[in-house]
Amino acid sequence: MRRRMVMSMLAGVILVASTLFGAEPVSAASSPEPPAEFGTDWHDPLTAAPPVGRPAGRSCEVTLAEAQFRDFTPYRGTYAPPIGCGDRWSKVVLRLDGKVKGRQFDRLGYVHVGGVEILRTSTPEPSPDGIAWSVEKDVTRYSDTLRRSQDVEMLIGNVVDDTYTGVIDVKVTLTFYGGRPAAAPDRVLTLRDGTLTTPRNSERVVAEVYATGSGGGCEEYWYLTVPDPAPYSCRADAGPYREVQIRVDGRLAGIAEPFPTVWTGGWSNPFLWYVIPGPRAFDVKPVEYDLTPFAGLLNDGRAHRVDVSVVGVPEGQSGWSTPVNVLVWQDAGRERVSGALAQTSDDGLADSSTYTPGAEHRLDTRGSHRLTVSGYLDTSHGRVRTTVTRSLANTSVHRWTDGENTDALEATWTDDETVTVDGRGPARATHTRRTYTMDGTTTLGADERLRTVLTLGDRAAVGETRAGERTAWSRLDDTYTGDATYTANVPRDQRHAVGTTRERYRLLGSAGCYDRDLVTVQGVLTQDRRRC
């Protein structure tokens, strides 16, 4: 997308939930007639994703942060555990409520409790009349952190001046639910000066990395970068392939494809995102690495170096953030668990980009990588061996014309992971196949009418087996489609924008069925259909 437009015309939308998993089929009772073009206000942002389920019974609410963001000054406060709901909870739900009006870019934000990142999010751009939105997230996995008083830090970096007038006003709460305690990690750790010290009886270790390419530079649109000598406004030495790697004491321990998040200013067209966001744009999910094969090494009581890097980022180029949390499950039957890293097999990274010049420039990219790590632990319930195999692949075709008045990308990323645990009964395995897709074109005509047509996909298939027999499964298909046109390089009230957007979120599996379909026209919600 032409850089001058990508940088200057951002858009926004954020997540709000309104139905329960497994709910009866429901359709919108009536569909208001959309206007001929976008006006000065539109439907508050929402997504088709399911809300967080909330248990019945006793609950307690704590306000975590309440602030107005005008600049890059973090909110700092303190947190104390709730009174009246015990210190073991069946669920903990974070909720962010926000409002903003006027004119503003989209902004990236985070919430830290005791140094642990429990939310990474992005904000909507407002209508002139103002919007309100909410985000919910299940944060039960951070219960260990939430049992103690902690410092709180929150930041949504913002700029308010004569042009960008939107002050971002937010409140973040935690709701704690009593009842039978949920299974959760025993410890939640962060790195100290890049090192990790785990309990000596750790029997499962998972790192989560909130990897986001952002910050306004080309790494915000890393999937569009090209190598020299291709004539394009965003360049990277090796092209657009990116891979998030984690190392323990310098040894490669995990690989992953980053999710190709399209922030709400993406693809040069704010009218694509005002009501329905692209997948994950407002509840950024961390990349997860099962580091249990390294637990025997980590359990020696010493500090170990943990490094996260993003392959493909040009040297010296900023734009990626990679905060790390480490989740640890401990062996209640032993104070110390010994073991060893048994095997590491790295097939090596294959990455190539081929540029073909012409009236329509073309860049073909292929990347792949496969890594297997295996280790064992001598636990209180016997020797347990964990093997993690992960295979990555990316193919993309990027086409553009001189001046980038036509700019198109078709890309697919796959991330296959199998975790096998052998010991303490029949072997158990979890296989996850993640597939991300992007297919879009932006064109700028001689009349300065800019049109973007775009489809995004976030898909995952998960299967669990025990002794070779399937015990659980799920299949996610979250698909966004948008088609929006406006007049570029004119004041806001002269853009004469039109646009249709749609999201269908389907989650099927042994736990049930969820299916919701949203459609908007010129910012008006014309369909909200729920199936299953």
C-alpha positions in Angstrom: 0.0 0.0 0.0 1.4 3.4 -0.8 3.5 4.5 2.2 2.2 8.1 2.3 -1.3 6.8 2.7 -0.5 3.9 5.0 1.2 6.2 7.5 -1.4 9.0 7.4 -4.8 7.2 7.2 -5.3 4.8 10.0 -8.5 3.3 11.2 -9.9 1.5 14.2 -12.3 -0.9 15.8 -12.2 -3.1 18.8 -13.7 -6.2 20.3 -17.0 -6.5 22.0 -18.7 -9.8 22.9 -22.4 -10.5 22.9 -23.3 -14.2 22.7 -22.5 -17.4 24.5 -20.7 -20.5 23.2 -23.3 -23.0 22.1 -26.2 -20.4 22.2 -29.4 -21.1 20.2 -29.6 -19.7 16.7 -30.5 -16.0 16.7 -30.8 -13.4 13.9 -30.9 -9.6 14.2 -34.6 -8.7 14.6 -34.4 -5.9 12.1 -31.7 -4.4 9.8 -31.6 -0.6 9.6 -31.4 0.9 6.2 -27.7 1.9 5.6 -27.0 5.4 4.3 -25.7 6.0 0.8 -22.2 6.7 2.3 -20.4 6.9 5.6 -21.6 9.8 7.8 -20.1 11.3 11.0 -21.0 8.3 13.2 -21.3 4.5 12.9 -22.0 1.4 14.9 -19.7 0.9 17.9 -17.0 -1.6 17.1 -17.7 -5.3 17.5 -16.4 -8.7 16.5 -18.0 -12.1 15.8 -15.7 -13.9 18.3 -17.3 -15.5 21.3 -17.3 -13.8 24.7 -15.6 -15.2 27.7 -17.9 -17.6 29.5 -18.7 -16.6 33.1 -19.5 -19.1 35.8 -22.5 -18.8 38.0 -22.2 -18.0 41.7 -20.1 -15.7 43.8 -17.9 -13.1 42.1 -15.7 -10.2 43.1 -14.6 -7.2 41.0 -11.4 -5.2 41.3 -10.6 -2.1 39.3 -7.1 -2.6 37.8 -6.6 0.8 36.0 -8.6 3.9 35.1 -6.9 6.5 32.9 -7.1 8.9 30.1 -4.2 8.6 27.6 -3.1 11.8 25.9 0.6 11.0 25.5 3.2 8.3 26.2 3.1 8.6 30.0 2.2 5.2 31.5 -0.6 4.8 34.1 0.9 3.4 37.3 -1.0 2.1 40.2 -1.3 -0.8 42.6 -3.4 -4.0 42.7 -4.6 -5.9 45.7 -6.4 -9.3 45.5 -10.1 -9.3 46.0 -11.7 -9.8 49.4 -14.5 -12.3 49.7 -13.6 -14.7 46.8 -10.7 -16.6 48.4 -7.3 -17.0 46.6 -8.2 -19.9 44.3 -10.6 -19.1 41.5 -12.6 -20.9 38.9 -12.1 -18.1 36.4 -10.7 -14.6 36.3 -12.0 -12.3 33.5 -10.3 -9.0 32.5 -12.5 -6.3 30.9 -11.4 -3.1 29.2 -14.1 -0.5 28.6 -13.1 2.5 26.5 -14.4 5.6 24.7 -12.9 8.2 22.4 -14.3 10.8 20.0 -12.9 13.3 17.4 -9.9 12.2 15.3 -7.2 9.9 16.3 -4.8 7.2 15.0 -5.1 3.6 16.2 -2.8 2.9 19.1 -1.2 -0.2 20.6 -1.5 -0.8 24.4 -0.6 -3.2 27.2 -1.5 -4.0 30.8 1.2 -5.3 33.2 0.6 -6.7 36.7 3.8 -7.4 38.7 5.7 -7.1 35.4 3.6 -9.9 33.8 1.9 -8.8 30.5 -1.8 -9.9 30.9 -3.2 -7.9 27.9 -1.9 -6.6 24.7 -4.5 -4.7 22.7 -5.1 -2.0 20.1 -7.6 0.8 20.0 -10.3 1.9 17.5 -10.2 5.2 15.7 -13.3 7.2 16.6 -16.1 8.8 14.7 -16.5 12.5 15.0 -19.5 11.8 17.3 -17.6 9.3 19.4 -17.6 5.6 20.0 -17.4 3.1 23.0 -15.9 -0.4 23.0 -15.0 -3.2 25.2 -12.5 -6.1 25.3 -12.8 -9.2 27.4 -10.1 -11.8 28.1 -9.8 -14.9 30.2 -6.7 -14.3 32.4 -7.1 -17.3 34.7 -3.7 -18.6 33.7 -2.1 -15.6 35.6 -3.8 -16.5 38.9 -0.4 -17.0 40.6 0.5 -13.3 39.9 -3.0 -12.2 41.0 -2.8 -13.8 44.4 -0.4 -11.1 45.7 -0.4 -7.3 45.8 1.4 -6.0 42.7 2.4 -2.9 40.9 0.2 -2.1 37.8 1.4 -0.4 34.6 -0.7 0.4 31.6 0.1 2.3 28.5 -1.8 3.2 25.3 0.7 5.7 23.8 -1.2 8.6 22.2 -0.7 12.0 20.7 -3.3 14.8 21.2 -2.8 18.1 19.4 -4.8 20.5 17.2 -5.3 17.8 14.5 -5.5 14.5 16.5 -8.0 15.4 19.2 -9.1 11.9 20.5 -8.3 11.3 24.2 -8.4 7.6 24.9 -10.5 7.1 28.1 -10.3 3.5 29.5 -11.2 1.5 32.6 -9.8 -2.0 33.2 -11.4 -4.4 35.7 -10.8 -8.0 36.9 -13.7 -10.2 37.9 -12.9 -13.2 40.1 -15.3 -16.2 40.3 -15.3 -18.6 43.3 -16.1 -22.2 43.1 -13.9 -25.1 42.1 -10.4 -23.8 41.3 -9.5 -24.0 37.6 -6.3 -25.7 36.5 -3.7 -23.0 36.1 0.1 -22.8 36.2 1.7 -22.9 39.6 4.0 -20.0 38.8 4.1 -17.2 36.3 7.6 -15.8 35.8 9.1 -13.0 33.8 12.7 -12.6 32.6 15.2 -10.6 34.7 17.9 -9.0 32.6 17.1 -11.6 30.0 17.5 -14.6 32.3 15.1 -17.1 33.7 15.3 -19.0 37.0 12.7 -21.7 37.4 11.7 -23.7 40.5 13.8 -26.8 40.8 10.7 -29.1 40.6 9.3 -27.8 37.3 7.7 -30.5 35.2 6.1 -28.3 32.5 7.4 -25.0 31.2 5.7 -22.9 28.6 6.9 -19.5 27.3 4.4 -17.0 25.8 5.6 -14.1 23.7 3.4 -11.2 22.8 5.2 -10.7 19.4 3.8 -7.7 17.5 5.2 -5.8 14.6 4.1 -2.2 15.0 5.2 1.3 15.7 4.5 3.1 12.4 7.5 1.8 10.4 7.7 -0.8 7.7 7.7 -3.7 10.2 4.1 -2.8 10.9 3.5 -4.1 7.4 6.3 -6.7 7.3 4.4 -9.0 5.0 4.7 -6.4 2.2 8.4 -5.7 2.5 10.7 -6.4 -0.5 14.5 -6.9 -0.9 16.8 -4.8 -3.2 16.7 -4.2 -6.1 12.8 -4.3 -6.2 11.4 -0.7 -6.4 9.0 -0.5 -3.4 8.6 1.8 -0.5 9.1 -0.8 2.2 12.4 -2.8 2.0 14.0 -5.6 4.0 17.2 -7.3 3.1 15.8 -10.8 2.8 12.2 -9.9 1.9 8.9 -10.5 3.9 9.6 -13.8 5.7 9.4 -13.4 9.4 9.9 -16.1 12.1 9.8 -15.6 15.9 12.5 -17.7 17.6 13.3 -18.4 21.2 16.7 -19.6 22.5 17.8 -21.0 25.9 21.4 -20.4 26.6 22.0 -19.7 23.0 20.4 -23.0 21.8 17.3 -22.8 19.5 14.4 -24.0 21.6 11.3 -23.0 19.6 10.2 -21.5 16.3 6.8 -19.9 15.3 5.1 -18.0 12.6 4.0 -14.5 13.8 0.4 -13.8 13.2 0.1 -11.3 10.3 -2.0 -8.8 12.3 -3.6 -6.1 10.2 -4.0 -3.2 12.6 -6.9 -0.8 12.1 -5.0 1.5 9.9 -3.8 -1.2 7.6 -4.1 -1.4 3.8 -4.6 2.4 3.4 -8.3 2.2 4.1 -9.8 3.3 7.4 -13.4 2.4 6.2 -12.5 -1.3 6.3 -12.1 -1.3 10.1 -14.5 1.2 11.7 -16.9 -1.5 12.9 -15.4 -5.0 12.4 -11.7 -5.5 13.0 -9.3 -8.0 11.4 -8.7 -11.1 13.4 -6.8 -10.7 16.7 -6.3 -7.0 16.2 -7.8 -6.2 19.7 -7.0 -9.2 21.7 -3.4 -10.0 20.7 -2.7 -13.7 21.4 0.8 -14.6 22.5 3.0 -17.1 20.5 3.4 -20.1 22.8 6.5 -22.4 23.0 6.5 -25.6 25.0 10.0 -25.6 26.7 9.4 -28.7 28.8 12.2 -30.5 26.9 14.6 -27.9 28.5 13.1 -28.3 32.0 15.9 -30.7 33.1 18.4 -28.1 32.2 16.4 -25.2 33.7 15.9 -27.1 37.0 19.5 -26.7 38.2 18.6 -23.6 40.2 20.7 -21.3 38.1 19.7 -18.4 35.9 19.6 -19.3 32.2 19.7 -16.9 29.3 16.4 -16.7 27.3 16.4 -14.7 24.0 13.6 -13.9 21.6 14.4 -12.7 18.1 12.5 -12.1 14.9 14.2 -13.5 11.7 14.1 -11.2 8.7 14.1 -7.8 10.4 16.8 -5.6 8.8 19.7 -5.0 11.2 19.0 -1.9 13.3 15.4 -1.7 12.3 13.0 -1.3 15.2 9.3 -2.1 15.2 9.0 -5.5 17.0 8.0 -5.9 20.6 8.5 -9.4 22.2 7.7 -9.4 25.9 7.9 -12.8 27.5 6.0 -14.6 30.3 6.9 -18.1 31.4 4.3 -20.4 32.9 5.5 -23.2 35.1 3.7 -26.3 36.5 5.5 -27.9 39.5 5.8 -31.6 40.7 3.9 -31.6 44.0 5.6 -34.9 44.9 9.3 -33.7 44.7 11.3 -30.7 45.7 13.7 -31.3 42.8 13.1 -32.9 39.4 16.1 -33.8 37.4 16.3 -34.6 33.7 18.1 -33.7 30.5 17.7 -32.4 27.0 17.8 -35.6 24.9 17.6 -34.5 21.3 17.6 -31.4 19.0 17.0 -31.7 15.3 17.0 -28.5 13.2 16.4 -28.9 9.5 17.5 -25.3 9.0 15.6 -22.2 7.7 14.9 -22.0 4.0 14.0 -18.5 2.8 14.0 -17.2 -0.7 12.4 -14.2 -2.5 12.5 -13.8 -6.3 11.8 -10.5 -7.9 10.5 -10.3 -11.4 10.4 -6.7 -13.0 7.8 -5.5 -15.4 4.9 -3.2 -15.9 3.5 -5.2 -12.9 6.3 -5.9 -10.5 6.2 -9.3 -8.7 7.9 -10.8 -5.7 7.5 -14.5 -5.0 8.5 -15.6 -1.5 8.9 -19.1 0.0 10.1 -19.9 3.5 10.1 -23.0 5.7 11.7 -24.3 8.9 11.3 -27.5 11.0 12.6 -28.1 14.5 12.3 -31.0 16.9 13.4 -30.9 20.5 13.0 -33.8 23.0 13.9 -34.1 26.7 13.0 -36.2 29.8 12.3 -35.6 33.4 12.5 -38.0 36.3 9.3 -37.0 38.2 7.5 -38.4 41.3 5.4 -40.4 38.9 8.2 -41.8 36.8 10.2 -40.8 33.8 8.3 -38.5 31.4 9.6 -37.7 28.0 8.3 -34.7 26.0 8.9 -34.2 22.3 8.0 -31.0 20.5 8.0 -30.9 16.7 7.2 -27.7 14.8 7.1 -27.1 11.1 6.6 -23.6 9.5 5.9 -22.6 6.0 5.1 -19.3 4.2 4.3 -18.6 0.5 3.4 -15.2 -0.9 3.0 -13.4 -4.2 3.3 -9.6 -4.0 2.3 -7.6 -7.2 2.5 -3.8 -7.6 2.7 -1.2 -10.3 5.0 1.9 -10.5 3.9 4.4 -7.9 2.2 1.6 -6.1 -1.2 2.7 -7.4 -2.0 -0.9 -7.6 -0.7 -3.1 -4.8 -1.7 -6.7 -4.1 -0.7 -9.5 -1.9 -1.8 -13.2 -1.7 -0.1 -15.1 1.2 -0.5 -18.2 3.4 1.3 -19.1 6.6 1.2 -22.5 8.2 2.5 -23.4 11.7 2.2 -27.2 12.5 3.0 -28.3 16.1 2.9 -31.7 17.7 3.6 -32.1 21.5 4.0 -35.7 22.6 4.2 -36.7 26.3 5.3 -40.3 27.0 5.2 -41.6 30.5 2.8 -41.8 33.4 0.4 -43.9 31.4 -0.3 -44.1 27.6 1.4 -41.6 25.4 -0.5 -38.4 24.9 -0.2 -36.1 21.9 -1.6 -32.7 20.9 -1.4 -31.7 17.3 -2.2 -28.1 16.3 -2.2 -26.9 12.7 -2.5 -23.1 12.4 -3.2 -21.5 9.0 -3.2 -17.7 8.4 -4.2 -16.2 5.0 -4.2 -12.7 3.4 -5.6 -11.9 0.0 -6.1 -8.2 -0.9 -5.6 -5.5 -3.5 -5.6 -1.7 -3.2 -6.0 0.5 -6.2 -5.9 4.2 -6.7 -7.6 5.5 -9.8 -7.0 8.7 -11.8 -10.0 10.2 -10.0 -8.2 9.6 -6.6 -10.8 7.0 -5.7 -9.0 4.5 -3.5 -10.5 1.0 -3.3 -9.4 -1.9 -1.1 -10.7 -5.5 -1.4 -9.4 -7.8 1.3 -9.9 -11.2 2.8 -8.2 -12.4 6.0 -8.2 -15.8 7.6 -7.3 -17.2 11.0 -7.7 -20.9 11.2 -6.6 -23.7 13.6 -7.3 -27.4 13.9 -6.4 -29.1 17.2 -6.6 -32.8 18.0 -5.7 -34.6 21.2 -5.0 -38.3 21.3 -4.2 -40.8 24.0 -2.7 -44.2 23.1 -3.4 -43.2 19.5 -7.2 -42.7 20.1 -8.7 -39.2 19.6 -9.9 -37.8 22.9 -10.8 -34.2 21.9 -10.8 -31.9 18.8 -11.6 -28.4 17.7 -11.6 -26.5 14.5 -11.6 -22.7 14.2 -12.3 -20.6 11.1 -12.4 -16.8 11.6 -12.7 -15.1 8.2 -12.9 -11.3 7.6 -13.8 -9.8 4.2 -14.0 -6.1 3.3 -14.5 -3.9 0.3 -14.3 -0.2 0.8 -13.8 2.9 -1.4 -13.2 6.6 -0.7 -11.7 9.7 -2.3 -8.1 10.1 -1.1 -6.2 13.3 -0.3 -9.3 15.4 0.5 -10.7 16.6 3.8 -12.6 14.0 5.8 -16.1 15.3 4.9 -15.3 15.0 1.2 -14.3 11.4 1.0 -17.7 10.0 0.0 -16.8 6.7 1.4 -18.7 3.4 1.0 -17.8 0.0 2.3 -19.1 -3.5 3.2 -17.4 -5.6 5.8 -18.1 -9.1 7.1 -16.8 -11.5 9.7 -17.8 -15.1 10.3 -16.4 -16.8 13.3 -16.9 -20.6 13.5 -15.6 -22.8 16.3 -16.6 -26.5 16.2 -15.4 -29.4 18.2 -15.9 -31.9 21.0 -16.8 -29.1 23.4 -19.6 -27.8 21.3 -20.4 -25.4 18.4 -20.3 -21.6 18.0 -21.1 -19.7 14.7 -21.7 -16.0 14.4 -21.9 -13.9 11.2 -21.7 -10.1 11.1 -22.2 -7.8 8.1 -21.9 -4.0 8.0 -22.7 -1.5 5.2 -21.5 2.1 5.4 -20.9 1.6 9.1 -24.4 0.2 9.8 -24.7 -3.3 11.2 -27.1 -5.0 8.8 -26.7 -8.6 9.9 -26.0 -10.4 13.1 -26.7 -14.0 12.6 -25.9 -16.8 15.1 -26.1 -20.5 14.3 -25.5 -23.7 16.2 
